Amino acid sequence: MAHTLIGDKRVLDREAPITVVGAGPAGLTCAIVLALGGRRVVVREWHDTVGSRFHSDFQGIENWSDRRDVLEEFRAAGIKADFSCSPVHKGTAFDAWGQAYPICSEQPLYYLVHRGQREDSLDVYLLRQARDAGAEVRFADRVTELDGPTVLAIGPRVADAIAAGYVFETDQPDGNWIAFNNALAPHGYAYLLIQNGRGTLASCMFSGFKRQAVHVERTIAFFREKSGLEMCNERAFGGFANFRLPTTAVQGSHLVVGEQAGFQDALAGFGIRYALRSGILAARSLLEGADYTRLWRQELLPHLRTGISNRFIFGGIGERGWRWALRGLSRSDTAAKLRRLYHPSLITRLVFPLAQWSYRASLKDPSCDHIDCGCVWCRHAVGNTAAGFH
């Protein structure tokens, strides 16, 4: 027998190969740690290549939810961080009235990375490292049956929020801008990221999917006015994210990681750190025989619960409340303030029961009935594995 399950503790046949289903960041990270630990690993991905869901767009690995620098955290697990990765210390935020608020931090707020099939992208780098560690990666390999120890990492399956916008080339100087304005991104945010002549602009919408094109055009106009946006050779892109509070991260006897398990930041959708960390935890569980449920509940659950409370509060305070929050974030070290926001507090604990009750209802956007709709969800992803936007 390849493995037995006692409670949630696994006793493994050390010779049995471990299958990882999905070659996204969570799955590849898990494969790297397992291979470095001496296990035989086979990664099976149904797409033809890694990063096929992405478009060379910029995304951010957040660095504010923990005192540990995120890159040091991953290096400690054996994940080398020598891919294209730029620290972002400052930027500009806008409220719904167009007022600008400078944000800055002594430590990086987040690390800017490319997603997709570029040689310097996070996806390609993790693939290369997995193979260098000894993992076998198979593409165009759709899994229909599971046999032996398996980690499931196929990503989100439904859309609770979508991102739509453009990747482009530009002569505009580097910069980072974000806007909290329902006219641009209902109940979400719009952003513009530019580095070394390349840029990403997007509206991240938590509702109003059917008016996606309108929100994107408004976002373009807004950043043209506020930042002098110039786009050349622009290409449209889109993705979506799924938010839920997991009760378990085990399916049958198989460990589940990343967004498939529900490991996502409910407030803003910055989920790469959650994905990578969950892959590491699953690998530790298999290598050490540790209880995976105990590991993720200790490392991830407090942040997940706080994120749900924060999303509930964010939705309730409205644009005037967001303006008040931006004023506070701009008056001192932003990363330090966000760290406090992302950690459990008396307010988030008190709010959580109501937030959880509200969160149990489907977050499916009622504006999107999938009839004559051109939103990201309807065009690309209904019934398929999806691309989260952070």
Order of alpha helices (4+ residues) and beta strands (2+ residues): beta-beta-beta-alpha-beta-beta-alpha-beta-beta-beta-beta-alpha-beta-beta-beta-beta-beta-beta-alpha-beta-beta-beta-alpha-alpha-alpha-alpha-alpha
